[in-house]
Amino acid sequence: MTKEEYVRGIFDTIAHRYDLLNTLLSFNCDRGWRRFTVARTGLKPGDRALDVCCGTGMLSLELARAVTPGGRVVGVDFSPAMLQVARRRLAASPYGAAVELVEGNAMNLPFADNTFDCATIAFGLRNLPDVKGGLAEMQRVVRPGGRVVSLELAKPSRPIFKQVYYLYFDHLVPLLGRLGIGQDGPYSYLPRSLKGYPHQEEVLQYFHDLGFTGARYYELTGGIVAVHVGVKV
């Protein structure tokens, strides 16, 4: 089984509880992280945005708030179950009409070059089989002068906080996830996926290697997540 097939199976399994568990496991910080991310996009009313690995559509709706009136957001994900949850969320939101959902693969986005003013990805980059390749694909579909913005789990470095965080992440998160969805596996993958994911400095180097200008990152909540931003030349 490829990583892509494995990850799709995980998200299809947890889709019905994904948002609730994210909010609980992040101590309700996830909403602020998404808003911070959208603030880094530079989007304005009338713009077009792409939300890669859009999942249940929570970031897509935040992007829609930024581009309305007159703008458009396309959310793309490879998990049918996650997109089903996203459709219900969009139907209940006043911004839902500004969002279009597409089933597709982040490594081969079904869009032409230079289509969007910005491309975002939230908690999806570490799940891709090729992190740098995924960023390059997002870069391809963004117009020159547009931004690629990633919100992702990171590796905190502050002493004591770092130890406490990894204790929570390695032991309590899988337990709480198992209680939430009634099975082992999906939330045991979460700490494993972070351990195999590059440090935020290395991800920043990917942005530099790809030729983004003004590339930088922001650490939030003690460095447990990072927002990377780069402008396409």
URUR-V56294 format. One record per residue. PSI is psi in radians with two decimals (* if undefined). Layout:
PSI
PSI
This chain:
2.29
2.86
-0.69
-0.81
-0.69
-0.84
-0.72
-0.75
-0.70
-0.86
-0.56
-0.60
-0.71
0.02
-0.71
-0.35
0.10
-0.90
-0.74
-0.82
-0.64
-0.76
-0.77
-0.82
-0.44
0.09
0.69
0.34
-0.31
-0.58
-0.79
-0.64
-0.74
-0.72
-0.68
-0.74
-0.83
-0.61
-0.39
-0.12
-0.43
0.20
2.62
2.89
2.36
-0.18
2.91
2.26
2.59
2.25
1.82
2.46
0.89
-0.32
-2.19
0.12
0.20
-0.78
-0.61
-0.73
-0.64
-0.68
-0.68
-0.64
-0.63
-0.54
-0.15
2.60
2.71
-0.19
-3.12
2.48
2.35
2.18
2.26
2.37
2.70
0.05
1.93
-0.62
-0.69
-0.72
-0.58
-0.74
-0.72
-0.71
-0.71
-0.69
-0.75
-0.69
-0.45
0.00
2.50
-0.26
-0.03
-0.54
-0.31
-0.02
2.31
2.33
2.40
2.30
2.13
3.03
2.27
-0.42
-0.14
1.25
2.33
0.91
2.67
2.84
2.58
0.65
-0.60
2.72
-0.35
2.62
2.31
2.80
2.26
2.05
0.57
-0.40
-0.69
-0.26
-0.13
2.59
-0.34
1.77
-0.87
-0.68
-0.64
-0.71
-0.68
-0.65
-0.68
-0.73
-0.71
-0.71
-0.02
2.47
2.72
2.32
-0.23
2.98
2.61
2.22
2.23
2.27
2.12
2.73
2.57
-3.07
1.75
2.65
-0.14
2.20
2.66
-0.99
-0.73
-0.80
-0.75
-0.74
-0.82
-0.53
-0.80
-0.81
-0.67
-0.47
-0.82
-0.63
-0.86
-0.65
-0.83
-0.66
-0.71
-0.70
-0.60
-0.62
-0.10
0.34
2.72
2.85
-1.28
-0.78
-0.02
-0.47
-0.54
-0.97
-0.56
-0.69
-0.59
-0.70
-0.59
-0.05
2.46
2.68
2.69
-0.50
-0.65
-0.67
-0.69
-0.68
-0.60
-0.76
-0.76
-0.76
-0.59
-0.08
0.21
2.55
2.66
0.41
2.38
2.99
2.75
2.27
2.31
2.64
0.94
0.19
0.28
-0.31
2.78
2.50
2.02
2.45
2.36
2.58
2.28
2.32
*
